[in-house]
Amino acid sequence: YSALSLQCLDYSSGALTGDLCEDLCVAQKLVYKHCLYYDRGKKVIQADWRGQPIILKSKKEIFSSYQHLSMLEEVETQDIPETELLLMVALEVKNALGLELSNNTMGPLWTSKKGPRWKAQVASMWSLLQQEEYIYFSLLQDFSKHVLRIIGSCGHFYAVEYLTAGHAWHKTLFPLENVIGPSLTGHRSRVRAIIDIALSFLDMVQHFDNDFSHRLHLCDIKPENFAIRHDLTVVAIDVDMAFFEPKMRDILEQKCTGDEDCNFFDCFSKCNLKIRKCGAQRANNNLQVICDKIFRRWFSPSLRGPLVSLPLQLQLQKAVQECAQPGHTGATGHQRTLKSLSELYHLLRVTQRELQGAE
């Protein structure tokens, strides 16, 4: 595959480096399998790494199409003070995520140690920092089990774990047979798995709302943008449309003549007609969109079966319908979300117990 062969030419010429380059270019332990997605702003490749399937991602195909760090040309790279590089990393993160970061959170983004390939290391790191998704995954690695794990990188390509992604056309939204094994895909195992995944979605919502220094808004919620691990944890695998609160406010505050001008994919606010400006505060939230686009599909009359008692099924359905209603902003909206969240937790746990009892 041409992009990877070019990668190896650049590696052997000393232009780029990374902890996976040796396996890709020399030992041949990282082998191209096929291309999953190839678009102007995204290259996604499935590969085999030491017998494990992994995914390689990059925004652009060729290393040289990334913006160059001009200071690398001007001075002996060894002479650039590390503090200056850290500052540049911090600025890059601020541009990408709208976040001010303290030096101690930079850890995952800055691992270079001065050595013979230091110039190539800095250049490679710089190409990775021009990819917002890489920044998100790297920074959230240590804080969240709900984002993709980064395995390593070579130049501008970085490798992430290979997971079973969702599909809107799939009856259960996630191909469960890949995860719980074909022998367990009887109706009961399927229902149990869906309940577990639903609970993991609720955990993720709680976590993205409360556990970082700012709320993380997901503006493109569809099964394809999530995947599940073998333990049925939900993982955000596409964060091109995820924004921390400060950046979300900037995006929403547009000029408007009506509410419809204030929609940004799954994130929207209200138009203030007096000043003809959209509110900076999002009027809906992650939970509401997940209820609408994912839970509604699961807890609809069509998924009913004899396994769960009818009153409980109806309660769940009603709770999901209420949760999916477009919210009110401010304190009332927040109260309503908390109520929905605790009600759904409760009903899903009761369902879990009922399923276990039935066995």
Residue, then its C-alpha position, 0 to 999 in steps of 0.5 A: y500500500s503506497a502511503l505506508s511504503l512512502q512512510c518507510l522511505d521517509y523513515s529510512s531517510g530519517a525524516l520521521t520516526g515512531d515506536l511502530c516504524e521498526d515493526l512496519c518497515v524493518a521487521q515486517k511485524l505490522v502488515y497492511k490488510h485493507c483500507l477501511y476509509y479513504d477520504r480527503g480528511k481521513k485515512v483509516i487502514q486495517a492492519d495486523w500487528r504481531g498477530q493482532p488486528i489494529i487500525l492505523k489512522s491519519k488525516k493526510e496521506i503523506f508526511s510532507s503534506y503536514q505543516h512543517l515546524s519552521m524552527l526545525e530548519e533554522v536551528e540545530t534541533q538539539d538547541i531548542p529548549e524543551t520548555e519552548l516545545l512544551l509551550m508550542v504543544a500547549l498552543e496547538v492543544k488550545n487551538a484544537l480543543g479550546l483548552e488551557l492545559s497545565n504542563n503536567t497533563m501534557g505527559p502523553l503528548w510529549t515523550s521525546k527524549k533527546g537522542p540521535r533521532w530527535k529531529a525526526q521525533v519532533a517532526s513526527m510529533w508535530s504531524l500528530l499534533q495537527q490531528e485533533e482526534y489524536i490529541y483527544f485520544s492521547l489526552l483522554q487515555d489516562f482519564s477514560k475507558h470510553v475512548l480509543r486506546i492509542i497503541g503507537s505511531c510511525g510518523h503521522f500515522y497512529a495506531v489504535e485498538y481494533l473494535t467492533a463498531g456500531h451500524a445503524w442498519h444492524k438489528t441490535l445496532f452493534p454486531l454482538e456476535n463479534v463480541i459475545g461469540p456466536s454461541l451466545t447470541g440467543h435472544r436472552s444473551r442478546v437482551r442481556a448484552i444490550i442492557d449492559i451496553a446501555l448501562s455503559f452508555l449511561d456511565m459514559v454520559q456521566h463521565f463526559d459530563n462531570d469528570f474532565s475540567h470541562r463538559l465534553h459535548l458529542c455532536d455526532i451521535k450515531p452507532e457508527n461513532f461508537a464501538i464496544r470492547h469484549d467486556l461491553t464497555v462503550v467506546a467513542i471511536d470518532v471524536d471529530m465532532a466532540f467539543f469541550e465546553p469552551k469550544m462548544r460555546d464558540i461554535l454555537e454563538q452564531k448570528c441567527t434569525g430563528d432557532e434553526d440557525c442554531n443547530f450544529f449537528d446534534c448540538f443546538s441552542k436557541c436564537n435570541l431574537k432581540i440580539r439575533k444571536c444564538g445562545a452559547q449554552r447548548a439546549n440539548n445534551n448527550l443523554q437526550v441524543i443517545c436516548d433519541k438515536i440509540f435507546r429508542r431503537w433498542f427499547s421500542p415495542s419491536l424488541r419486546g420479548p417474553l424475557v422481561s415482564l411487560p410492566l417493566q418493558l413499558q416503564l423502560q419505553k416510557a423513560v426512554q421517550e421522556c429522556a429523548q424529548p428536547g430538553h429545557t435549558g438551565a436548571t430545569g433542564h439539568q434536573r430533568t436530565l438527572k431524573s432521566l439518568s437515575e430512572l434509566y439506571h434504576l430500570l436497567r438494573v431491575t431488568q438485569r436482575e429480572l434476566q438473571g432471575a429467569e435463569 
